Amino acid sequence: KDAYAPGESATALKDASAPGEPALKDADAPGATALKDAYAPEAALKDAHAPGVFAPTDDVDHATLPIVAPVLVDHHPGLKPPELKTAPNQPVTGAQTKFLRKQNKQVRQQRQVLQSYDAIWKQQQGRYRIPTPKQAPQEYRNSMCPSGLALEHPAAAVLLEYASGGCPTKTGKNWTREMIEEAIARGPHVSATSAEAIAYYKSEIDQKVAAGQAKVVLWDDIKHNFPPELKISPLALVPHNSRKFRAILDLSFRLRLKSGKTVPSVNETSEKCAPQAACEQLGHVLNRIIHAFAEAAEDAKIFMAKFDIKDGFWRLDCAVGEEWNFAYVMPQEEGQPIRLVVPTSLQMGWIESPPFFCTASETGRDVAEDYVETPVGSLPEHKFEKYTVGGDAYNNLPATMKGDLKYLVEVYVDDFISLAIATSQEQLNHVARGVLQGIHDVFPANDVDELDPIALKKLLKEDGKWLLEKEILGFIFDGNNKTIWLTDEKRQALLKVLKGWLRQSRGSNPRGIPFDEFQSVLSKIRHAFTAFPAGKGLLSHCNDVMRTEPSFIHLRTNKELYEAISSIRGFLHESIAHPTKCKQLVQGHPHYIGIDDASGCGVGGVILGERDAVVPTVFRLEWPQEIRDALVSFDNPEGSITNSDLEFVGLLLTWLVMEQICPDLVNKHVALWSDNQPSVCWLKRMASKNSYIAKCILQIIALRQKIRMTSPLTPQHIKGEQNSITDIPSRSFGSKPEWHFKSHMELLTFFNKRFPLPQQNSWTVFQISNRLSTKVISLLLTRHFVLDEWRRLPPIGKHIGDTGKPTAALWEWTLTFRIPQLPTVSEQEHSQVLQHASEVASMEEDAKSKLTRHVALSRPLGRPSRWTQGSTQPKKTTEPKYCSRSG
């Protein structure tokens, strides 16, 4: 969310799964199976509730805290630390993050495929009854301690442990004196050594010390007898949006000793002890909000409110004595005695900080949802509620009115996000009270509003006010129009940088772009393309640069990259006037289907209606001799065009014909089938490594999708032997005598006989115009490519002859023609007929499964009622997954 801070380090962006949060890449939701041990609160907690006292001190009487023993709870495996399947019962360290991330991805995808298609929005039932409150601790470390409904949560015991003894910190072997002294001699990062940075940091560390969240010691006082846990990492101060600098401790820094040896970073040696499911939902929050907007009715008004936890990670402490693992040299003027800062709180940059903190914040979200499920009007007024009311949209609602309340409560690390479709002010007030109380049940309230964990500064900026337009996770959402766009500040910053690159490359003394700068900006571009995912099709040439990692990038000598950067800038600039409908960002069962095939003789395809009706259409185009001569083959290994290039052109032509014949492509789902695996992969990833022609086509498809405002494409692979429906038109120019058709009408007659449509409907032939075919052939020969020339297309072509009736629901029908039909039963043994029927059934099931899987993987993970359960378990659904036509 803070990735657009000017001058922020490329390293922080590269290592972040979410912009601006360096440690998040190492906090993937673990997905180990066969999980057994978990914590759960016991009945030892007393039956009286008292709010926690704000007491940021280490002097806690542990005897006064409830003691909750660990128990086996199969229903809450998310409380277990992560475990690698390849090394069961062994701790996982930061050095194994790559393997853990791969394992998590596999498990996450399995869950996505198996989960049911539940609606994102929750319908408020008002049936939850608050139980008799349990007694909360009166004293605790720092400023996190569960109380109220948080003590009923399965994570209560774990949070109580953190509140009493701090978060466990296992960072590997202790450092030697040699390591410590050389790390101290190196000092802080260069970004923290300017006079401005030093002055800012002094005021910040004074506040942390006063709050009991850090201490400062002189190195001279401890160097002869330093704590055994002492490790020194460099501190960086990077520019930030809401304040001058953000302090980030670079715990991924590897220290190179004078002896030539390298000391592993603190992150590499840290053992992952935090609950494995704590960060499981982070990568799905933005996607879930986008899906919620896409699911909302056109006339619905989506109100939004946000609440930020002040100081974030600093609100949780390390275990006593283990804070020395996170020490660093204090930035100060030269000549000053060396001072070490020893933070007692979790640090930004440590791989375990996000999951430890999210253990608390995710619990707060679950509790907030419980409060929202109480009857509307039953919750007491909250002291910060006054900051949530007001504004024209809120004031236009009736004060009270019976009606449905739909809502969504999300949390992204320290940002609590509330969405509501309400019929009255009372309903909005109820949701706000529930969320605010849920936060305070985990992060105790402070009598002094400025010191409260809920950031008053953000409330005064109207972050918490129920509005129909609000910035969420770096994007502006419009609850009236259900649109999303990049914030103006971030978009303008990107436009300025890209304009500078282009201008410098045209100057008399062009300067190369440093690789770190290029990498940082590209990360921001990828984030921006969340609002128009087709834009990823423009990045293939940028990806080439990232693979080679040159010290400097020179646009002047790389024409393709120059044009790509120019096109990216154009996309960003156009987004100012045309925000993206959230419906254009989600996938679903297709409205229209295109199937194509290409051969050395020509290309052909069919277009069919599925959820929406369209005239069943077949088209073909013969390659000129020039294309055939350039085709790579055993006889022509030096050719310039591959078969995959031809197949990809076939997909492009299929799309262009769809633009002409489909009644409406706005917000529609389109699936494209091909029997060529490389072209399907290019379209899925919207990127190509080696084919220049494919890179050009991807840019064209990205542009045309943006113009037509369609949803992301659904590319699917079909086996060659099952693709006879398009094999025939692509090979209808003489390569196969039985399929040689001299005219389109001959092809049409054969098609109607070979593939008879339901209800005696007829196929229709589409004839591609000469101007479009010339343009496509020129692209294949790479004679000329300028993306802007594909904005306004020449005439695409037209239907010829009699036009068939627009028809829908034809995809399953096509499956019956994927395997050649057997002769009549009288000519074959009965067993062969049964075997053929079995093959057809198996093929149909496989095709449906692949389509279902692709759509499912585009959807966010469902949230369980308690984050400790892990992802939502699969549910049975009466509606076939592959055919969710109402969604």
N, C-alpha and C positions, 0 to 999 in steps of 0.2 A: 504493500500500500504506500510505502514511502520511497519507492524505487526511483521516483522522478526528482528527488532532491538534487539540485544542480551540483555537479562535481562529485557525486557519490562514486565510490570506487567500483571498478568493474568486477573486482573479485567478489565483493558483497553480492552483486547481482548474479554472477555466474553460479555462486554457491547457494542460491536461494530458490526454493520451490515456490515461494511467494515473494514478490518484489519487495526488497528492503528488509527482509527478515533473514539474515545470513544463516541462521541455524536451522531454518525450517526444512532444508533439503535432507537433513539427517533425522528428521522427526517423522518420517513416513509412518503411516499406521501399520504396525507389524501384523502379519497375517498368519502366524504359526498356528497349526492345527494341533489337535490332541492336547488342548489346554486344560489344566486341572485346578491348580491352586489359585485362589483369589481371596481378597479380603471382603468382609461384610460387617456392618455394625452389629454389635451385640446388644442385648437388652440391659447391659450394665449401665447404660446412660439413664440418668434419673429423669423423673417426670416433671420437671419444672424448667421453664424456658427463661433465660436471661440473655440479653444481648451481650456480645463480647465487648470487652473494654479495650480501647485503643492503647496498647502497651508495647511499643516497639523496643523490647529489651530482651537480653539473654538471660536475665535473672528470673527464670520461671520455676515455680514450685511444681515439679512434675507429679508430686503425690496428689495434687488437687485435680489432675486431669483424669478423665475416664480412661480405663484400661480396656482395650478391645483386642482380643486375641485373633490372630489369623485363622481362618477356617476355610475348608474346601467348599467352594461354591461354583458348581458347574454352569450356573446361569450367568455368571459374570466373568467370563474369561478375559475380558478386556483389562482387568486389573493386574494381570500377570505382566511381568517384563517380557520384552521380545525374546524369541528363541529361533534359531536357524534350524530348519529341518535336517540339514546336513550335519549339525552338531547339537543334538538334543541334550537338554539339561546342562548346557554350557553357556556361560555369560556371553553376551554379544557386545563388542566394543565398537567405537567409532570407526576403526580401521576396516570393519566388516560391513559398513553401511551400504556399500554397493551391492553386496549379496543380499542383504536384508531388503533393500529397496526392490530388487528383482523379485524376491519371494513375495513381498507385499503386493506388488502389481499383479502377480498371477492370482493370488487369493482374492484381491479386490475385483478383478475381472470375473472370476467365477461367481462372486456374490452379485455383481451387476447383472450377469446373464440370468441367474436364478431368481432374482427378486421379482416380485409382482409389480404390475404397473399401477401403483397407488398414486393418488393425487398428491401433489406437493402441499397444497393448502390443507390446514386442519380446520375442521368444523367444530366450533366451540360448543360443548355439550352442557357445561355448567354443573357437572355431577360430582366434582371432587370435593371431599370434605376434609378440612385440615384436622389431623389427629391431635391428641393431647401433646403439647410441646414437651420436648426433652430438655434437660438442663445442658446448657452450653458452658464451656470452660470460662472462667472469669479472667484468666490470665493466659497469654499465649505469646509466641514470638512473632515479631514483625506485625503485619496487618492482614493476615488471612487466618480465619478460623470458622468452621462450620457452626451454624446455629439454626434454629427454626426447622424448616422442612429439609434443609441440607443434612440434618442429623438423621433423617429417615432414608437418605440416599445410600445405595450400596457402596459409594466411595467415601462415606463418612469416616470410617475407621482410618483410611489412608490419609485423609485430610487432617484428621486429629493428630496423626503421627507427625505430619509436616508442621502443624501448628505448634506442637510441643517440642519436638527434637530437631526440626529442620529437615530439608530434603537430603537423602543420602547422596554422597558425592564420592564416587570411586574413580579416580583418575589415573590409576596405574602406579608404577614404581615411583618412589621418591627420587627427586633430582639430587645430583652430587653438587658439591660446592663449586666445582668448575663450571657446570651448566648454569648455576644461578648467577655467578659472578659475570659470566659472559653475556647472559641475558640482560642483566642490569646495565652493563657497559653499553649494550646496544640501545637501550632506552625506548621511549615511545615511538610510534609511527611518525613519519615526517609531517603528516597532516595535523598532528597535535603540538607542533613546535612553534607555530607562528604566535606573535604577541597577542593577536585577537583570540586565538584558540586557547592560549594559556589563561588569559583573563576570564574567558567564559567558564573554563573548566574549574577555576578556583571557586567561583561562586556556586557552581553546581555541587562540587564535592563538600563544600561547607554545609550545604543543605542536607546532603546524605549523612554526613557525620552527626549533625544535630538530630536527625531522625533515627539514629542508631542503625543505619543501613550500611555503614562503612567506618573504617578507622584508618588513620594515617600514622605510620611509624617511621622513625629514622633508621636507615640501613645501618648506620654506625652503632646503633643501640642493640641490634640483634645479630650482626654479622658473625659474631664469635659463637653464638648459640641460637641459630635460627630454628624455627619449627621444622620438623622433618617433612611436613606436607608442602613446604614452600615451593612454588613454581612461579616463574615470571613470564608473562606474555605481553606483547606490545599493545598499547592503547591507541586507537585511531579516533579522530574527531572529524566527522563528515558533515557537510552542510545539510540543513534540515528545513522542512517547510514551516513547521509551527514554532521553531526556535532556531537560534543561530547554528547550533551544532548538535549532533547526536553522538554520544560516546559509545563506541563499539570495541569490545575487547577481542582482539584477533587471536582466538584460541585455536585456530587452524594453522598458526604460524609454526613452521619447523625451524628450529634454531641450528644453524651450522656453526660448529665449534672451530676454533683455530687449528685443532688437530685434524680437521677434515671430516670428522664424524658429524652425523646429523641427529638431532634430538627429535623424536616424534612429538607432534603437537599434543596439547592437552586433549583436544577433541578426539584424536586418533586413539589415545590410550584410555579414554573414558569408557566405563562400563555402562551400558544402557539399563538403568534400574527403574525408570518411570513406567507407569502403566502403558501397555502397548496400544490401547485403543484411544488414548487421550487426544492424539492428533489425527485420528483416522478420518475425520470429517473436514479437515482444513481445505483439502483440495477440491471439495465439492460445494462449499458454501456459495461461491459466486455462481456456479452452474445451477445450483438449486434455486437461487433467487431469479435467475434468468428464466428457468422453467416455470417458476411460479407466475411471473409476468406473462409468459406465453400461454399458460393455462387459464388465466383470468378472462372473464367475459369482456367483450368489447366495451360494454357500457359500465363496467365496474370501475370504481375509483380506489386505487391502492394508496393508502396512507403509509408513510415511513417515518421511523424515529430511530435514533442511534444513541448509545451510551458508551462512553469510553472509560476504561479503567486507568486511572492515573498511575503513572510510574510502573505499570505492568509487572515485569519480572522482579522488580525490586521489592515487591510485596511478599515474596517468599524467601525464606532464609535457607542457607546451607546448614548441614548438620554442624554441631559445635566442633570447632577445631579444624574443620575441613575447608573453611573459607580461605585458608592460605594457598590453596590450589589455584586461586584466581587473582593473585596479587599482580600488581603492575607498577612500573615506575611512574611517579606523578609528573605530568608535564609542568615545567617551571623554567624560570630564567637561568641562564648559565651562571655558575658560581655558587648556586644554592646547594646545600647538602642534599644528598640523595634521599628522597622520601618514597616510601612504598605505600600504595593504597591497597588496603585489604577489605574488599567488599564482603559484607556478611550475607548479602542477598544474591539471588540467582543473577547471572550476567548475560546480557545480550551478546550472542556469539558462541555460547556454549551449546553443544548439541542436545543436552538434556533439559535446558531451560524451557523450550516450548512445551514438551510433554508434561513436565512437572507443573507448569503454570496452567496448561489446558486441563489438567486433572481438576483444578479448581474452577476454571471458567466454564468448562463443559458441564460440571455439576451445577453451577449457577444457572445455566441455560435450562437444564432439565427441571430444576426447582421452579424457575420462572414459568415454565409451561404448566407445571402443577397449579401454580397460583392462578394462571389465566383460566384454567379449567374449573375454578370455583364459580359459583353463581355470580353473574354480573351485578355489581353493586355491593358485594359482600366484603370486599377488601377495604381496609382503612386507608384514608388519604395518606399519601407519601409526601415527605418534605420537599422533594424535587418535582412533584407533579405539576407545580405551577409553570415549570419550564417546558412542559409538553403541550400545553394548550395554546389556542390562538391561531391566527391566520384565517384567510377568507374561507378556505375549504372546510376547516374545522368549524368555524362559526356558522357556516351554511347548513350544518347538520342539526337535526332536532336534538334537544337536550336529552330526551329519553324517547325510545321507540323500540317496540318489540320487532325482532327480525334476526336473520341469520348473521352470525359473526364468523368470518373466516380470518385466520391469522397464520403467521409464520414467525417463529423466534429462532434466530441464528446467532452464533458467536464465532468470530474469527480472531483467535488468540485473545486479545483484550478489547475487541469491539463487539458489543451486543447490538444486534440489528433486529428491529421489529417491523413487520409488515402486517397490515390489517385492512380488510374490506368490511367496513362497519356501516351500520344504519343510524348510529346515534353517537353523540359526544360521550355518553355514559360508557359505551362499549370501548371506545378508544381510551378513556380514562382507566378502565378496568385492565386493559392490556398493559398500559404504562405502569400501573401500580404493581401488577404481577411481575413484570420484568425488573423494575427497580427493587422490589422486595427480594426477588430471587438473587440479585447481585449482592445485596446486603446480607443475605443469609450465608454467604460464603466470604465476602469481603466486608467485615463489620463496619457499620456506619460510624462517622465521627461527628461529634457535636459541632465542631467547627467545619462549616461547609467547604472552606478552602482546602481543608485537609482530608476531606471525604474521598474514599476510593473512586467514587463516580466523579469524573473530572468536571468541576464546576466551570472551568474555562470553556470547555466544549459546549456545555449547556447554555452559557451566555451567548455563544455563537449560533444558537438555535439548532444544534445537532439533535437535541432531544425532542424538538417540536414536531408534532404530527403534520407533515407536509406531503404534497403530491409530487414534489420534485426534490430529490436529495442525492448527494454524493455518497456512494457506497462502494468501498474497495476500489477507489480510483476511477469510478465511472458515475455519470449522472443518470439516474433512472427517472422516468416520467410516468407517474402513476395514472395519468389520464390517457395518454396515447400508447402506453406500454412499450416505450422506446428506451434505448440505451445509447450513450455516446461518451467518448473520452472527455474528461474535464478540460475546459478551455486552457487552463494553465499548462497542463501536460502536453496537450496537442500543440499549443503554440511553441513550447520549448522544443518539441521534436521538429516542427516545421522550421524553426530557426536554425537548428543544427544541420538538418539536411540541406537547407538552402545554402548555408555556409560551405558545406562540402562541395556542392555542385559549383558554386561560384569560385572557390579556390582552385578547382581543377581546370577552370577556363582561364585563369590568370596567367600572366607572363612568367611568374615564378611559383608554380603550383607546389603546395605543401602536402605531403602524404598524411594520411589519417593514422594516428597511432592505433595499434591493434587493440589495446585495452579500451580506448575510446569507442572504436567500432563495435566491439563486443558489448559494451555497456548500452550503447544506443540501440543495437539490434535487440537486446533483451527487452527494452522498453517498447520497441516496435511490435514485437511478438505479443506483449501484453496488450497493446493498443488494438491489435487485430482480434482480440476477444470479441470486440463489437462488430467485426465483419470478417469472419474466419476465412472467407475466400481469399482475403489478402495474403494468406500464407503462400498462395501460388506465385507471388512476386518475389519470394525469398530464396529461390534456388541458387542464384548467383551469389547471394550473401552467404549461403551455406557453404559454397565452395571455398570462400575466403576463410571461414571458420575452421574448415578442415586442414588448411595449409598453415594457418597461424603466422602470417608474415609480420615482421616488425612494423611495417607501414603499408597502407593500402593506397594505391595511386589510381584514382578514377580516370585520369587522363589517358592512361595506357590500358584501361580495361573498359572498353565501350559497353559491353553487356552489363557490367555492374553499374556503370554510370546511368544507363537507361533504366535499370531496375530501381535504383535510388530515386530517380526522377519520377517513376511511376508510383513508388511508395508515397512520395511526398504528395502526388496528385490525389491518391486515395485518401490520405489524411485530410487534405484541404477540402475535399468534397464532403467529408463527413460533417463539416460545420453546418451545412445547409440541409443535410439529409440524415438525421439520426436513424438508427437501425431499429426496426421492430423486433422485439424479443422473439416473436414467432419465427423470424428468419434465422434464429441461432440454434434452434432445436431440430432434432431429426425425428422421424416417425415412419410408419408404414407408408409406402409411396402412393402419391396421387397418380403419377405417370411413370411408365417403365420404358426404357430403351434398351435394345439388345443389338450389338453390332458384331461384325466380323470383317477382316480384311485378308486379302490374298495378294499374290503377285500380279494378279490381273485387275483387281478392283476391290471396292469396298461396298458393303451393303448392310442394311439394318432394318429393324422393325420398331414401331412405337405403338404402345398399347395403353389403355386406360386401366387404372386399378381402383383407387378411391374416387377419382373423377373420370367422367367419360371423355373420350377422344376418338376420332375416326381411326380405326385400325389401319396403320400405314406401313408400307414397305418402300424402301428406296435403294438405289444403287448408283455407283459412279465408277466408270472404267478408267484405269490409270493410263495416261499416255505412254508412249514408248520411252520417253525420257526418264520417267519414274522407274519403269521396269529395268532399264539399263543401269540405274543407280542403286538398285536393290542388292544388298549383301547376300551372297549365296556361296556355295562351294565352288562354283565356277567364277564367281566375282567377289573374292574376299576383300577387295579394296573398295567396295561400294560405299556410298555415303549415307544410304538410308537402310535402316534395319526393319525387319518385319514388325518389331514392337512399335517403331515409329508409325508405320502404316496403320497398325491397330489403334494407336492413340489418336491418329487423325480421324479414324472411324468413330471414336467416341465423341470427338469434337463435332463432326458432321451430324451425329445423332442428336447432340444437344442443340445445334443450330436449327435442325429440322423441327425439333420440339418447340423452339421459340416461335416458329411460324405456325404450327398447327394446333398447339395446345391453347385452349381458350384463355387461360390465365395462369401465370407461373408465380405470381406474388404470394409469398409465404408458403408455397407448395413444396412438397417432398418429392424428389426425383431420384429414381434408382437407375443405374446404368450397368448393364451386364456385358462382359467380354470374356472370351476364352483365352486371352493373353494376360498371363500373370503380371509381367512388368508394368503394363499400362494400368491395370487395376491398382497395383501398389502405388504408382505415381499419383493416381487420382485420390487414393485414400490419404496419402501423406501430403498431398499438394506440393510435392517436391520431387526433383530428379537429380541424380548425381552426375550421370555421364552423357545423357542425350540432350543435345542442344535443341533439337526439334521439340522434345517433350517439355523442356523449360519454356519455350515460346508458347506452346499450347496451354500449359498451366496458367500462364499470364492471361491468355485470351479467355479461358474459362473463368478465371477469377474476375475479370472485368465484366464479362457477360452476366455472370451470376449477380454481381453487384448491381448492374443496370436493371436486371429483371427481378431483383429483390427476392430470390428464392432461398429456401433453406439449404444447408449444406448437402451436397450430393451423397448418395449412398451407392458406392461402387461395389460390384459383386462379381466374383469369378464363376464362370461356368465351364465345365469340361468340354474340350473340343468335340468329342463324340456326341455330346448332348446339345450341340448348337446348330443342328441342321437347319433350323428356321432362318438363320442368317448366313449359314454356309452357302445356301443356294443362291441368294442374290449377289453375294460377293464373288461367286465363281460362275456367274451366268453369262460370261463373255467368251466362252469357247474352251476353257481349260478342261471342262468335263462335258463331253458331247450330250449326255442326257439332261444337262442343265443349261444348255446353250439357247438363249432366247434373244432373237434379233431385235425384238421390240419390247417396250414396257408392257404392252397388252398381252404378249405371249407369257411374260413372267406373271402377270396378274392372273391369267387363266390357270396356269400351273399352281400358283399359290392357293387359289380358292379351292382347287381340287385336292392338293396335298395337305393343306392346313385349313379345313373348313371351320369357319367361325360359328359360335353358337347362334341359335335363332335365325339361321340362314342369312346372316349378315355377310357383307362382302368386304374384302380388302380393298384398299385404294393405293395407287402408286403415286409417290411424290417424286417429281422431276426437279433435280437440283439445277439452278440457273448456271449458265456458262460463266457469268462474272464471279460467282462464288467459287465454282470449281477452279477457275484460273487463280483466284486468290489463295486457295488451299494448296494447289500444286506449287505455286511460287513459294509458299511457306515450307513445303517439303524439300524443295531444292535450295532452301535457305538463301534465296537471292535477295530477299528484302523482308525485314520485320521491324515494324514500328507499332507498338501496342495501341497508340491512339487511333491508328487507322482501322482498328476493330471496334471502335465505339459506334460508328454509323456503318452498318453493313450494306453491301449491295443487295439487290433482291435475292432472297434465299432460294426461292423456287415456288412451285405450286403443285397442288393435286391435279392429276389429269384423268380424263375419263369420268365414269360415274363415281360419285362419292358415297362411300359406305355410311352406315349409321353410327354416330358416336356411341361408344360402348364402354362400360366400366367392368371391374372385377374379372379381368382376363388373365391375370398372372398365373393363377392355379391352372387355368385351361392350357397355358403354354407348356406346363410341366408334362402333360400327357404326350407331347410330341418330342420330348428330349431323347427318348430311346426309340429307335425305329420299330414300327409296328410289325408284328408277326403275321404271316399268312393266316387264313382261316383255320379253325380248329380241325376241320376235316383233313387238312394237309399236314398237320403237325401232331406229335404225341401230346397227350394231355399234360404230362409232366413238364414239357417245355413251355407250355402255356402258363402253368403255375409259376415256373421259375421266372418267366418274363414279367408276370404280374408282381412278383416279389421284388424284382429289380426296379420296376417303376415305382412301387411304394417306397422303397428305400431311398431312391433318388429324390422323390418328392419331399420326404421327411428331411433329408439332408439340405435341400434347397431352402426349405422353410426355416430350418434351424440356423443356417448361415445369415439369413436376413434378420431373424429375431435377434441373433447375437450382435450384429452390427448396430442395430437400433438400441439395444439394451446397453451396450458399452458407451453410448453417447449420453446416457442419463446419469444423474448423480446417484450416489448410494443413498438408500433410504435411511432415515434416522430411526434407531430403535428408541423405545420409551426411556431407556437408560443407556447412556453412552458406554457403560461398563459391560453391556451385553455384546459389544461389537456390532458389526453391520446387521441390518435387518435380515432375518433368516427367510429363506424362500417360503412363499405361501402358494397354496393351490388357487388357481383362478379358473373360472368356468369358461372364460373367453379365450380362444386360441391366441397365443402370444403373437404369432406371425400375422394375425389378421385384426389388430386393434384399430379398426377403421374409424372409430369415433374419436380417437385421440389425435 
